[in-house]
Amino acid sequence: MKNREKKSNADKRATIIERAGQLFLKLGFENTSMSQIALHAGVAKQTLYSHFGSKEALFTAAIEEACQRHELTENLFDTNKSFEEVLLAVGNRIAELVLSDESLQLNKICISGSDQYPTVSKLFWEAGPQWLTEQLSSYFEVKALAGEISIAAADTKAAAKHFLSLIRGQELQRRLLGLPYCTDDDIDQHIQRCVTFFMKAVAA
């Protein structure tokens, strides 16, 4: 009985996050109300608050869920796999996410509302790019302590930022501007070049 209740709550939570994400993308954060989300998700408004507490927390959950869907989770940073394998996996997941329609719309929402609603940009940054930087920095620290790469403990976060910037390159900017961007084959080659370049830079 308890297991069924847990599954029901988990399913309900997942549905709320999915439907909230759809509205955030369609209407923007500021134009989406908890009442609209409740209606769209088919739940009572009180249910939203019991699961998330606030619209900000629900927005953060939607960002985190998008990362999980694109497999940007802690499991990606497997210290038992080779350094190159992990970097390639991270690079592919990032490219897939940042070039997606969903990510494009989220970036536009945050940029357009950054002056009037800076909290939205902050929530997006903390749940996405900042989280990823911290995970990658921790991974680099483990690898450096094991002597597999040469990065000072104080420089792991900077190294993570450099790697992520290499992967994103100019393609996200071109995507945001509505300009043609590279094909899947070009993206694969770009990621491999970035990983090769970075590995040479941090070689022990």
N, C-alpha and C positions, 0 to 999 in steps of 0.2 A: 504493500500500500504506500509506504513512504517512498519507495523507489519510483512508483508511478507519479506521485506528487512532485518529486524532484524533477522528473523528466518533463512533466507538464509545465512547471515553473520555468525550466530551462528553455522549452519550446516557446513559451509565451515571451520570455525575455528576448530570444532571438528574433521573433516576429516583430516585436516593438522596435528593436534596433534596425532591422531591415526597412520597416515602413518609415521610421523616423529619418533614416538616411535618404530615402527616396524624396521625402518632402524637403529636407535640407538642400538637396541638390537642385530641386525644382524651384523652390521659393526663396532660398537663402535662409541663413540662421535667423535674422531679425524678423523676417516675415512668416516664420513658422511658429505656431503657438502649440502649447501642450494639448490644448483642446483639439486642434486639428490632427495632431499625432495620435491621440487617443481614438478619434473617429476613424482614422485611416488604418489603425492597427486593430480596431474592433475590441478595444478594452476600455475600462472606466478610467477617467482621468486620475483618480486616486491610485490606480494600479501603476501608472507611470511613476508617480512620486514614491511609491513603496519600493519600486525596483531601482530607481535612479536618483531620486531626490531633487533634481533640477534639470532644466533644459540643457544647461552647460554640461552636466555629467552625461546626459544622453548623447549630446554631440560628440563628446570625447569617446564614448563607447562605440559610436558609429565609425569614427576614425580608426579605432583599434580593430574593429571588426573588418574594415577594409584591408588593413595590414595583414590580418590573419587569413583572409581570403586569398591574398597574393603570397601567402606562405612566408611573410616577414614576421617570424616568431623567434623566440629564444632557441628553438630547436635548430634553426639555421646555423647557429654558431657552435657547431659540433667540434670540440677540441680533438676528437679522435680521428677526424678526417684531415686530409692534407690541407695545408695553407692555401694552395692554389684552388683546390676543389671548393673550399668555403668561400673564397673571394669571388669565384665565378658564379656560385649559387647566389650570393648576395647581389652581385652585379645584375644578374638576370632578373631576380625578383624586383629590384629597384626599377630597372628599365621597364619591366612589365607594368608596374604600378604607376610610375610618374608619367608614362605616355598613354595611360588609359583615359577614356572619356570622363570617368568618375573623378580621377585626380585633376584633370584639366578644369572641370567645373568647380571643384573645391578650391583650387588655386585662384580662380576668377572671383569666387565668393569672398575669399579672404582678402584679396587685393582690393576689390571694389569697396569693401566695407571697413577697411583697415583704419580709416580716419574716425569714422563714427562708432565702429564696434571693434576696437582693438582687442578685446577679450577673445573674440572669435579666432583671430589670427594666432593669438597666444595659445589657445586650446589646441588648434590644429598643429602648431609647431611642437608643442610638448608631447602630444600623443603620437606624432609621426616622426618628423626629422630629428627632433631632440632624442627621443627614445632610441631610434636607430643608431644615432651617433654614440650614445652611451653604451649600447650593446656591443657595437663594433670596437669601441675603445676598451671595454673589459676583455673582449676576445684577444685583442692585440696584447694586452697586458699579460694574459696567461701565456701566450706564445712567446713573448719576450722573456718572461721568467724561465721558460723552458729552454731558452737559448736558440730557439728556431728562427727568430727574427731579431734585428737590431734596432730597437726603439726604446728610448729612455722612458721610465715610468711616467715622468712628467709630460711626455710628448705623445702619449697614446691617443688622447682626445684630438689633438691637432692632426695626427696621422689619419684618424678616422674621418675627420672633416675633409682632408685632402683627397682621400680615396673616394668618398661619396661625391665630391665635386667633380672628380675625374669621370666617374660613371655618368653623372647627369649631363656633363658636357654642355653643348649648345642646343641639344635636341629638345629639351623641355622648353627652353625659351622660344625656339622656332614653333613648337606646338602651341604655346600660349598665344603667339602672334598670328596663328592660323597659316603659317608658312609650311611648305612641304618639308617633311622630315624623313630620316633614313628608313630603309626597308629592314625587315627582320634579319636578313643576311648581313646587312651593314651594321646593325645593332650588335649581332653576335661578334663580328670582327672588332668592333669598337670596344666591347667589354673585354675580349681577350687581350687586346693591346693595352688597355688600362691595367689589367691584372699583371701582365708581363712587366710593364713599366714600374708598377708599384712594388712588385716582388724584388726587382733589381735594386730599387731605392732602399729597401729595408733588409736586404740580404745580410745574414749574420756573418 
